Amino acid sequence: MIMPTIKFHQDLNVFQKSVEFVMTIYELSKSFPKEELYSLTDQIRRSSRSVSANISEAWGKRKYEKSFVAKLTDSEGEARETQT
């Protein structure tokens, strides 16, 4: 089996899934109570967006192992924050 060459962070399955995750969060959060709009809703949306943003940044730093790992760790942290 020949593996496709990854040229852009958008080609990564994990990035694609993180974008799907954001869209799901946005749809689900539309049903949150209006009084949560500026607290819970805002926070969960921001942390979910940060997952894909950090994956994108990690891709840009992939030549520098420590920076790459640090950005992926940040991404995992944002995913956990969203879950919480």
Secondary structure, DSSP 8 states (H G I E B T S, - for coil): -------SGGGSHHHHHHHHHHHHHHHHHTTS-GGGIIIIIHHHHHHHHHHHHHHHHHHHTTTSHHHHHHHHHHHHHHHHHHH-
